[in-house]
Amino acid sequence: MDNEYATSPYYLSLNGTWKFKWVPKPADRPVNFYQEGYDVSAWDDFKVPGNWEVNGYGKPIYTNVAYPFPTNPPFINHNDNPVGSYKRTFDLPAGWNDRQVILHFEAAAAAMYVWVNGQKVGYSEIMKCPVEFNITPYVKAGTNTIAVEAYRWSDGSYLEDQDFWRLSGFDRSIYLYSTAETRIQDFFVHPTLDKNYKNGLLSLDVKVNNLGNADKAQTVEVELFDAAGKSVYKKQQKVNVAAGQSATMTFGQQTIKAPKLWSAEAPNLYNLLVTLKDASGKAIEFTSHKVGFRSIELKNGQVLVNGKAVLFKGVNIHEHHPYNGHVTDREMLVKDFTVMKQLNVNAIRTSHYPQPALFYQLCDEYGFYVVDEANIETHAMDNGPINAAQHPDWKDVHMERMKRLVERDKNHACVIFWSMGNEYRFGDSNKEMYAWTKAYDPSRPVQFERAGENEWTDVICPMYPGLDHMRNRASKELGRPFIMCEYAHAMGNSQGNFQVYWDIIRSSRNFQGGFIWDWVDQGLYAETGYGKAFWAYGGDFGVGRDQYHHDENFCVNGVVDPLRNPHPHGMEVKKVYQNVLVSSKQPDAGVITLFNDNFFVDLKDTYTFKWELIRNGEKVGEGTFETALAPQASKDVTVQLPAVKPEAGVEYFLNVYGYTKQATALLPAGYELVKEQLPFASNNYFTASASKPAGAVTARKSDRGDRVTLTAGEYRAVITGGWNAGLDTYAYQGRDVLSGVSKPNFWRAPIDNDFGAGLQRSLNVWRTADSRMLKSLEVKEADGSATVACVYQLNNIGSTMNVDYTMYADGSLHVAVAFNGENTQLPEMPRFGLLFSLPEQYANLNWYGRGPHENYLDRKDASLIGTYQSTVAEQFHPYLRPQETGNKTDVRWLSLTNKDGFGLKVSGDQPLGFSALNYLSEDLDPGFTKKQQHPVDLQPHHETYLSVDLFQRGVGGLNSWGAHPVSEFRYRVKPYSYGFTLSIVK
């Protein structure tokens, strides 16, 4: 009863090696290859399932909206429509004689013809959905031949305009199965709950099909077993099935006392066994399915699961394998689900087609809420030439695709919503699809984004609403759930403002979450001409725009990379999606307020907690605790902290971590799922004024007066002027930690969201804003210090900048930086800082600030303030298209040292931002266009480039085609100033 159909003696896999012939157009195909005796021995061997293009036949094409063929519905260009011809043999198992034989494609090709033993069996055109042929009349005892002619595109391809790689062939398994002449054709199980959500209500419809020539008296028995194998329900009915007909038996609603309920938090399942018996009582067929008792209701403007208005912390997922294209497997699915659980994801939208059958079985088992979406998208026809959903010639195919979705997946507990597809114009077909689905399965809501708020969608499910729009909608009673089908576009270095989304979501009873776009970067394995591997995106396979449109790296929008390693913004998802919310009004008293954001499980059964008291980045106390806390309840927990008192230059944080209490199906015991940092109100880190030691500091000007050397004992700093003005040397005992002259830094390599908003052009002036000339230089000497006050003319932006360098007797060098911002006509500033060059030996990085992963002003909630150790090489995050990376915020100090511990320390007068990389911004900046760049194309420098910043613009993440970061993290031109101290680490 494990629903492992592949172990049945009546299952025969046709996966594996087929003989294969690929041609670029139908006119070149081997027309009669299906005939018996046609010699295909010279053909290639091809592994099924498999996509042609990732195996060297044709080119992978990535396009978001535009069709990869001329738009002329329903016609396809016959001069450019590759055809794959497949042929293989199979031996019919001896036990299958006198039984029905069914040929099953888990996902068919765009269009295909099928022959068995030279006889034509049928035709199909739909991808991502199963197709079956009854081949009983065509098979024979012993060896049989099957032939398939598959086309890359058909008129059905107009309905399959999804934002993904356009690949061909068979994405999923092909197999045969055998049944008796009378068979269980289908069943529809209805496990729901009573009005008190305590007892289960079970009913069942079973359809029996008689393929024989005589009427049959049959018995259907249904039995339900709990997880321990105990029978909790058993019924049977007799039925007479006429020859060549089907009959449906209804097993009326029965009460199951206090079953264990299914939810994403506690995915309890029962085993349903359906048995078909002949007139003598002999069992002739068994089928089983995992069943979850749960209810879904639309009530008071909310969707309720088991009576609770759950939150959908979701992602969109495409069927993607980095090496195999659209051919995934159990290993990759389990990896997906494991990492989702690690990141606190509880819901998935199957964008934009049904996933493999195994996907739903695993979602049932592991616990995920699913929006199940029909394979319909005509995005490129938004502006013509037709509205397919309104056109009568396309009505039936819309309905067929919806029915295929519902019929296949209707028995899965995980499926909470049906979706009528993605990004196509609303039409009369949607009305009929909605009406049929609600009549056939009234237990689930039906949604469609393009329906807006009309009556043909049960859910308001917008894409990428702006924050102000969300606030406006959240302030009103909507009468329906508001669940974003796509939001928080995760393209490249993105997902700023993510906590803001959820602050708004939690402010409204109608708002119930959303689905991030999207889960995984759709990078495909490729190699350069010199054998280096990289992840390819649109345009990387020699497909020029003169041949096929492509949309560059717009398929690279993942929370995780192609191998399912989380990007830095994945940590932000984990933090914001966490299921225990932690706060405190009195952290210094050890008072921790917990809110259990689960809806069905108590914290005593699921979490253990640890606290740490952090003083200036160092742990000075720790402990553990457990607590009972009911779902959607809060309580205060008090922990015993070491005695502390407010001090100048000292700050305290109470860090709280939550871990899995016991192992789950995917996570080990002790896995961290919750973290929060609680600052003390008395924190006073930046107010301490350390006294400087007395001693002599000398300042010596060059003969020309544009170069000053500051000396304090064995310390030396050199400030240069001219057209390359800045700090040229900072040395101790002759060991200079700098390898070049410091300079202003106003630019960042454009991230994908910058490109989407056109900032690579509109902010271009800041690329060269570092061009400078020393306007004035003044030396000021005092007891125990000397200052060089420089004013720089920033010629390319019509502004000035002041930098004062003050050396003290202990050798420390304070740097005070002021941007005067005289030219207010300049566009917004990408960043403001100073860039230093260090020899590559200074590769060990320590810092006290937010970490350990990169973080930005609008994406830092998951990055706790602490002390961290890393290397410069590890600061570069390999986004599939290189861009700005490695930033840290709220930094108190940082150091770069060599293997002997010698190096440079930077201490802020206020919180700093910084990055330390072996790349310059221009290495990561392709210019005005993206130019198909990848990390493998970069060559790291033998230097470390340290940017010490007051700020850097937020990364944004509302969308990647025009949206800016929120105003709080955009910086208009005005005066800015900050300061920091350089010192030598010995």
N, C-alpha and C positions, 0 to 999 in steps of 0.2 A: 504493500500500500504506500510505497514511496513515490508513486507517480513517475517512476523511472521506466518509461515505455521502451527504452532501448534495450532493456534486459529481457523483453518478451521474446518467446520463440516465433512470434508472429510479426517481428520487426526485422527489416533488412536494410542496413545503411547503404546508400549509393554514394556516400562521400568518398573522396580519394581520387585516384587517377582516372581521367577520361582522355580519350584522344580528342584533339582540339585543332581547329583551323580558324584563324582570324583573317578577315578581309576588311578593307576600309569602306566598302560600299556594297549594297545588295547585288549589284550587277556582277560582282566578282565572286559571289558565294558559290560553293559546290552544290548545285541544285539538287542532284539526285543522291546525295551522300547517305540518306536515310535508308536506301534500299539494301536489302540483305545481299551480301556478297560485294558491296562497294568497299574497295580496299582503302582503309585509312591508316595503314601501318606506318606510313611515312609522316603522318601528322605528328604534331607536338604532343607531349604529355602535359596535362594541365590538372592541377589539384583543385577539386571542388569540396567545399565552397571556396571561391576565390574571385577577386576582381581582376578583370583583364589588365587594367592600366597600371596597377602596382606590380604586375608580373611581366611587364614589357610589351603589352599589346595595346597600342594607342597611348594617348597622353591623359593623365589626370587633369581635369579642369575644375578650378574653383571659381564659382561666381555666386554672388549673393542674390541679386534680383534678376539680372538679365538672363534670358535663356541662352544656352550654349549652341543654339541653332536659330536660323531666321524665324522670326515670329510671324507665322501665317496660319493660325489654327483653322482646321485641324491637321494641316499638312506638314510633313517632314521632308527635308531636302534629301532626296534619294542619292545624291552624289556625295553626300557626307553623312553616312549613317552606318558605322561599322557593324559587322555581323560576326557572331561566333557560332561555329558549328561544333557540336559535342556528340561523341558517340562512345558507347561502352557496352559490355555484356554483363549479364548477371545470371546466376543459376537459381532457378525457382526452388526454394526448399521443398523437400518431399512432402512435408506435412501440410503444405498449402494447396495440394490438389483438391479440387472440388470446393474451394473456398473463394471468397471475393479477394481481389488484389487491388489495392489502392496505391497510386503513385502520388507522393506528397512532396511539394516544394514549400519549404518554410517561408521562403521569400522568392517570388518569381522574378524573371528578368522584365525589363520594360515592355517587351513583347516577345512571344516565343511560340513556336510550333513544336509539337511533340509527336514522335512516331515510336511504335513498339513493333519489332519484327517486320519493319517495312510498311506498317499500316498506320495511317494518320489517326492519332488519338484526339487531338484538340488544339486549341489556341487560347492564349491568355495574354492580357496586358495590364499589369499592375505590379509595382515594386513594393517591397516592404510588407507584403501581405501574403498569407499562404494561399496556395492553389493546389487543388486535387483533381486527379483523373482516375476514374474507375477503369482499369486496364484489363479487367478479367477476360473480356472477349478476345484480347490480343495476345495473352501470354500462353506459354506451352510448358509442358514438363521439360526439365533440363535447362539448357542454355538459351537465353533470350537476349535480344539486342534492343537497346533504347537509343534514340537519337533526338537531339534538341537543337533547334535553330533559334538563336537568341539575337535580338536587335538592341543596339544601344539606345535608340529613341523610337517612340511611337507617338500617336496622337495622345495617348495617356500621359506622356511626358509633360504635356502642357499643365497637367494637374499636379506635377511633382517638382515644382520650382522652389525647392527648399534651399536655404542658405547653408550649403555644405559642398563637399567634393562631389562632382558629378562622375560617378564610377559605374561600371557595367559588369554584367555577369550575375552569378548567384551568390548573394551575401550570406545565405544561411543553408542549413542542411537540406539534402534531398534523400528521401528514403521511401521504401515500400512498407506497407503493413497489410495484414490479412485479417479478414473477419469471416464469421460464419455467414450463411446466406441471409439469416435474420440477425440484425445487429443493433447495438445501442448507437443510434445516430447522433444523439445530442442529449444534454440535460441542462437544466437551469435551476440552480439551487438558490434558495432565498433564506439565508440565515440572518435574522434581525433580532430585535429586542422588544420586550414589552414596554409599556409607557413609563415604567419605573426604572428601566435600564438594568434590571436585575436578572430576569429570566429570558432565555432564548426562545425565539419563535422560528421553527424550521418548517419550510414547505419546499416542494421539489416537483419539477416537471421533467419527465423522461420521455424522449421520443424514440420509438423503435421502428426500424425500417426493414421491410420484407422485400428483398431483392429476388425472391424466388417466384416460381410460377404457380404456387399453391398457397392457400390461406394457412396461417400458422397460429396455433394456440401457444402463447408464451406467458412466462411469469417474470416480473421485474421485482427484485428485492433490493431495498436500500437499507444500509446500516451505517451508523455513525459511531466512531470510536474516539475516545479522548487520547491525549498524548501518551498515556500509560498503556494504551491498547484495550481499555475497558469499553464495552459496548454501552452507549447511552441512548440509542434509538435504533429500532428495527421495524421495518414494515415491508409488506409485499403486496403486489396486485397482479391479477391475471388479466390478460388482454388477448384479443384475437386481432391479428394483423392481416389484412387482405393482401393478396398477391400483388406485388409491385407497388404497394402503398406504405404509408407510415401512419402510426398511431401514437398519440401522446397521452400519457397517464399523469394525472396530477395527484401528488401525495399532499393532502391538505395540511394546514398549519398545525403543528404539534408543539407543545411547550417542553423545553429542555431546562430543567431546574438549574439555576445559578451556574451557567457555564462560565469558564474563564473567557473574558472578552478579548477581542483583537483590537489593537491600536498600534501605531508606530512605536509607542513606548513599551508596550507589552504585547508582542505579536503572537498571542496564543492561537494555536491551530488545532483543528480536529480532522480526522480522516474520514472521508465519505467513501464508502464502497458501494458501487452499483453493480448488481449481478443480473444477467439475463439467463433464464432457464428455459429449456424446451418443455414440451408437454409431459415428458416423463419425469421432470424435475431435475434433469442433469444441467449443470452449469455450462453454458456455451460461450459466455463472454464475461469478463470482469473489467471494470474501469474504476479508477479511484481519483480522488481530488482532495487537496487540502482546503478546509473550510474554516473561515473565521467568523465568529459571532460579533457583529457590530452593526450599529444603525447609523444611517445618514439622514439628516433632516434639514430642511430649510425652514427656519422658524425665527420670527422677529428680526428679520434682516441679517441673519447669521446662518452659516452652515455649521451644523452640530454633528460631531462624531460621538456616538454613545452619550448624547445629551450635553456635550461640552463644545463650546466655541473654540476649537483648537486653533493654534497658530501654525501656518504652513511656512516653514523655514526651508525654502525650496531652491532647486537649481533646475535648469533646462539641460537635457542631455541629448547629444547626437550619438548615433551608433558609429564609433570610431576606434580603430586600432592603429597605432603608429606605424606598424609594419605591414598590416594586412588590409588597410583601407576600411571598408565597411564590414569586414568579416571579424566579428568579435568572438569570444569564447568564454567559457565559465571562469577561467582564471582572471581574465580582464574584468568581467562583471563583478566578481568577488572583490577584486582590487578596488573598483569604483565604489562599491558599497562600503567597504572597509574604511576608505578615506573619507567618504561622506559621513559615516558615523564618527570618525575622528574629528570632523569639522562641525559636528552638531547639526548636520543637514537631516531633515526628516521628511522631505517631500520632493518629488521629481515630476517634471512635465516631460512627456515623451515627444520632444520636438523633432520633427513635426510629422510623425508617422508611428505606427505601432512598433514597439521593440520586439526582439525575439521572445518566444514563449518562455524561455528560461528566465528572462528578466523579471517577469511577473511572479513566477514561482519563488524567486529569491526575494523579491519585495514582500511577498506574503510572509516568508520565513523570517527575514531580518527586520521587517518593520519599516516600511516607507509608504507614505500617502502618494498616490499617483494620479496625475491628470493624464488621461489616456486620449491621444489625439489621432484623428483620422488623417490618412495620407492624402491631404488636399492642400495645395497652395498654388495660386496663379499670380504671384506678386507682380511679375513683369507685365501683366495685363491690367494693372490698376488703372492705367490711362488709355485703355483700348487694346486691341480693336473690339473686343467683346467682353461682356461680363458673363463669364461662363456659368456662374451660379444663377443667373437670370435667364440664360438661353435655354430653350426647351430641348435642344439637341444634346445638352450636357446634363440634363436633370437626372436621368437614370444613373449615370456613372457617379454623380455625387452621392446619391442615395446608396448605391452599391458599396461604395467605400466606407460609408458610415456603418452600414449593416455588417460588413466584414469585421470592422473594429469591435462592435458591440458583441456580435455572436462569438467571436473567438475569446474575448477577455471577460465576459460577463460573470464568471464564477470566481473571480479573484477578489479576495478581501481588500487587497491594497488599492484597487481602483475605486477612487472616491468621486471623480468627475469624468464625464465624457466631454471631449472637445471636438467641435465640428471642423477642425482644421486650423490653418494659420494663414494670415495675410492674403486674403482674397476678398473681392468685393461681395458684400452681402446681397443676397437675391432670394427669389422664391424657393430655390432649392433648400436654403437654410431653414425656411419655415417648415417645409415637409420633413427635412431631416430631424429637426427639433421635435415635431409632433410625433413622428414614428418612434423616436428614441424614448420620449417620455411615456408613450403608451406601452411600449414593449418593456421598458425597465424604469418604472416610476420611482425606484429606490434611490437613484443617483441624480444629482444636478447635471445639467447640460450647459456648456459655456461656449462662447465664441466672441473673440475680441472685437471683430468688425461689426458685431451686432450693437456695440455701444451699450446703451441702456434701454434698448427696446425690449419688447416682451419675449423675444426669441433667445434670450440668454438668461439663465438663472443667477449668473454671477457677473458683476461688473469687473472685467478682467483686462484693464488697459495695459499698454506697453509704455514704459519709460515716462510716466507722468512727472512733471516738474514738482519740486518741493512745495512751491506756493500753491499749485493746483491741489496737491495732496492735503495741505493744511486746510484749504478751503473745503474740500470734500469731507475731510475728517470732522469739520465743525458742524456738519449737517447729519440728519438722520436720512440714510440712503434707501432704506427698505430692502436692501439686498447686500450680500457680502461684497466687499471690495478686495479683490486678490489680484495683484499684478501678475499677469502671465509672463511678463518679461520686465526686468528692472536691473539697475546696478550693472551696467555694461562693463564686463571685466576684461577689456581689451588692453593687453600690455600692462604697463604700470598704471593701475587704475583703482577703482572702488573707494575713492574718497567719499566722504559724507555718509558712509554706510550706517553708522550709528544714528544719524539724523533720520534716515528712513524709518528706523524702528522706534525712535521716539515718537514720530507721527503715528505709526501703526498702533502703538500702544495707547494713543490718546483717543481712539475711536472704537466703539463697539462693533462697527461694521467692517473695519479694516482687519484682515486676518492673514496678512503676510504677502508673500510673492515668491517668484522664481527667478533667480539670478540668470542673466545671460552671460556665459553659459558655463557648463561644467569643465570641459576639457579643451585645451588647445588642439585644433585639428591639424597638427603638423604631421607630415608623412616623412618617413625615413628616406634620405637621399644622400648622395656622396658628391663631393666636388670632383673636378677633373683630376685632382691629385690625391684622391682617396680619403678625404676627411669627411666624416659623417656630419650631417646637420638635419634639422627639421625643416622641411620644405612647406611653403605656403603658395598661394595663388601666383602663377606666373613663373614658378621655379622649374618647370619641366619642359622648357623650350616652347611653351605655348605663348606666342606673341599676341598682342591685342589686335594685330592685323588679321589673325586667324580666328581666335576665340576671345571674347571678352573675359577678363579676369579681374578680381577685386583684391589683389595683393594679399595682405595679411589680415583681412577682415574675418577670416575663419579662425583667427587666433584670439579667442575671447575667453579663455578658460580661467577658472579658479585654480586648476591644476594644469601641469604641462602634459605633453603626450604620454609620458610614462606614469602619469598620475602623481607626480610630486607636487605638493602645493606650492604655488607662488607665494611671495610675501603677503599679498592681499588675501590669500586663503586663510592666513592667521587672523585677519580682521573678521572674516566670515565666521570663523570658529568662535571668536570672542563675542560678537554681537548675537550670534545664534545660540549661545550657551543657555542651558535650561535651568540654571540657578542664577538669580540676580543677586548681587552682593552690594550692599551700601552701608553707610554708617553715619550717624550724627555725632558720635563720640568715639572715634577710633582710638584716641589717646587713653580712653578708659577701657579699651579692649572690647567695646560693644560692636558686634557684627550683626547687621540685619540681613537675613536671608529671605528670599522670595522663591518659592518652588514654582518655576514656570512650566513644569509638567502639568498634565491634566489628569493623569491616571496612576502615577506611581508616587509613593512616599519616599522622602529622602533617606529614611532609615534603611530602606531596602536597596538603595542604589548608589549612595555616595558616602565616601569618607572625606574629611577635610583636614587641611594643614594650614597653619598660619605662620608667618614669619614677620618679625619686627626688624626693619631695615634702618640703620643709621648711616647717613651719608654713603649709601651704597653697600654697606657691610651688614651682614646678619648679626644681630645682637640678642635674638631670642626666637624661639620657635616652639610649636606644640601642635597637637592634633585634636580633633574632636569629631564626634558623630552626633546626629540629632534626628529625631523624628519630625517631619514636617509634611503635612498633607498637601496634595496638589492645589495650586493656586492660593496658597496661604503663605503668610510671612511670620517671622518671629525674630527676636533678638537673642543672640548667643553671646555670652560674655566670656572672654578668655583672660587668663592672668598674664599681664604683660610685665616685663621688668620695669622698675621705676625709672622714669625719664623726666627731664626738666627742659624747658625751653632754653636754647643757647644760640647766641649769634654764630652764624656760619654753619648751623646744624639743621638738618631736616630728618624727619622720620616718616616712614611709610609702613602701614600694616598691609602686608600682602596675604591674600586668601586664595587657596587652591582647592579645587574639588576633583576627586578621583573616583573611577568606577570601584564600587565596593567589592564586586565579584565579577568574574569573567562573564562576558556575554558571547553570543555566537560569533562576533567579529572583533571584539576588543578584550584585551586581557584585564585582569584585576589590576588596579593601581594606575590606570591610564588617565592622564590629566584631561578633563573636559571643561573645567571652570577655572577662571582666574580673575582676580580683581585687585586693584591697588588703591588703598585708602590713605590719603595724605593727612597729616596732623595739621590742625588749624594754626599751631604755634610755629610752623616751619619758617625758618629765617636764614636760609642758606646764603643768599646773595647780599646780606647786609653787613657781614663781617669785614672790617677793615684791618687787615694784618699790618703790623708795623714793619717798616723796612729797616734793615740794618744800616748803620752808619758806615761810611767809607767813601773813598774817592771814585768818582766817575768822570772820565774825560771825554770831551768831544773835539775832534780834529777835522777841520774842513780841508778839502783838497784845494789846490792852488786856484782852480777854476770856480770853486765855491759851490759845485753841484754834486759833491760827494762828501759824506760825513761819516767818520768812523767813531763809534762809541766804544769805550773800553772801561771795564770794571774788573780789575785783577786779571784773571785768565780768560775772561769773557770778552767777546768782541762782536759788534754788530755794525754792518756797513749799509748805509742808505744812499742810493744813487739817484741822480736826476736825469735830465735829458728826456729823450723820447722813450726810454725804457726804464722809467722811474719806479722805484720801490725798494723793498728790503732785499739786498743782494746777498748778505752774509749774516749768519748767526752761528758763532763758533765758541767752543770751549777748548782750551789748550791746542788751538789750531785745528780742531776737528769741526768742520762746518757741517751742520745738519741740513743746509739748503743746497740745492743744485742749480738754482736759477733765481731770477728776480721775481718777487711777488707782484701781483697785478690785480686790479679790480676784477670781479667776476659777477657779471649780470645775466649770463645766459645759461640755459640748461639744454641738453640735447632733447629735441622735441619728443614727448611721449605720444602715443597714438591718439590720445584725447586732444593734444595740442594740434596734431595734424588735422584731426576732424574739425576743429574750430578754426583752421587756417592760420594758426598762430606762428607757424614756421615762416609765414610771409608777413603777417600784420605786426609781429613783434621783432621783425628782422633787424631793426636798428640796434637792438641790444646785443646782437652777435659780435659786433665790433666796437661796442661801447667802452671796451677796456683800453682802446687807443688813447694815449695820454701824453702829456708833456708837463714837466715840472714848471709850475707857474711861479712859486715862491718857496723859499726854504729859510727857516729861522731856527737858530740854535739857542736853547735856553739851558743854563746850568744852575743847579741849586745844590744845597748840601745833601749829598748822598744820591743825587740823580742828575741826569742830563736828558734834555728833550730835543728832538728834531721835529719841528712842525712843518709839514709839507702841504702845499696846496697844489693839486693837479688839475690841469685843464683837460676835460674829456671832450676832445675835439669833435667827435662824431655825433655827440648828442647835445652839445651846447650847454653843458653843465660843468660844475666843479665838484671836487671831492677833497676833503681834508683828511690826512692821516698823520697823527702824532705818534712818534716812537719815543718812549721814555725808558731809559735803562737805569736800573737801580744798582746799588753797590753789591747786591748778591748775584748780579748777572742776569736777573730777570728783565724781560723787555715787554713793557706794556704798549699795546697798540690801540689807539682810539681812532675810530673810523667814522666819518660823517659824509653822507651824500647830501649835497645842498639842493638839488632838484630845481634849479632855476628855470629849466625849460619845461613848463607844465603842459606843453602840447605833445609830449612824448606819450606813447602807448604804455600800458601797464608793464611793470617790471617782472620778468621771470624769476629773478633772485637778486640778492644783494650780499656780496661777500668779498673776501680776498682769497686769491688762489696762490698756494705755495708749492714749489717743486722740491722734492727730497730725493736723495739717491735711493735706489731700490733696496739697499740693505736695510732701510728702516721699514720693515715689512710686518712687524708685530704691532697689532693695534689693540689698545685698551681704551675704554671710555666709561664715563659715568653719565648716563643719560638713558634715553629710551632704546630698547633693543629686545632680543639680539638681532632680529631681522630688520631690514630697511623699513623706514617709516617716514611719513610726511605729515604736514600740519593738519591735513584733513583725513589722515589715515594712520592713527597712532594709538587707538584705544587698546589694541592687542599688545602693544610694546610697553612693558612696564619700565619705570625708571630704576636703574640698577647699574652695577658695574659688570662689564662684559669684556671678554678676551676673544680676539679673532686674529685674522691676518688681512692684509690689504687685498690679496688675491681673492679672498672669500667675500669681499664686498661687492664684487660684480655679480649681479644676478642675470643669468643668460635668458632674458626675454627673447622669444623667437625672432623678433626684429629688434636689434639693439636700440636702446634709448636710455634716457636718464635713469640712473639706478644708484643704490647704495646710500641714500641719504639717511641721516639720523637727526632726531629733533630733541629739544629740551635737554641739551647736553651741558653738563657742568664743567667737565674737563675731558681731555683725550690725550693719549700719548702714542707716538710712533717710535719704536725702538728697534735696534738690531739684535742679533743673537746674543750679544754681550750685555744687553739691557741698557745700552746708551742710545739717547735719542732726544726727541723734542716732545715737550708737553705744552698743551694749550688749555688755559683756564679762563672761563668766561666771566665777565662782569655781570652778565645776565644769561639766560638760556641761549645756547648756540644751536645752529644746525651745522652739520658737516658731512662731507663725503671724502673718502680716501681711496683712490683707484689708481690702477696702472694705465688708465686711459684718460685722455683729454675729452672735453665735451665735443670737440670737432671730430674725434674718432667715432663717436656714437651718433653724430648728426649727419644725415645724408644730404641735407640742404633743403631745397623746396619740394623735392619729391622723394619717395622712400627708397627707390633704387635697389630693390631686392636684396637688402643687406641682411646678414646673419652673423651670429657670434663667431662662427668659424672664419669669417672674413676679416676679423680684427686681429691685430698684432699688438699685444701689450707692450708698453714702453718699459725701459729699464730705469724707470723713475716712478716715484709715488707722487700723485697730484692731490694735494690736500686743499679742499675748499672750506674755509671757515666763514660761515654765513650768519647774518641776522635772520634772514628768511629765505624761503623758496616757495614759489606759488604752489597751491594745492594741486593734486593730481586730478581731481574731479572724478566723475564716474556716472553721472546721470545718463549720458550717452556718449558715443564716440564720433558724432557727426555734427557737432556744433555747440554742444553745451559747454559752459565754463564751470570752474569750481564755484562754490558759493562765495558771495561777496567778501566774507570774512577772510578768505584765503586768496584774495586777489589784491595786488598792490599797485595803486596808482602812484604817479610820480609826485613826491613831496619830500621834504627833508627827513632823513633817517640817520640814526647814529647808534653805534654799539662799541663795545670794547672787549679786549681779552689780553691775557698775559702769556707770553712765550717764556719757557724756562727749559733748562737742560736737565734731562733725566740721566743719572749716572749710576 
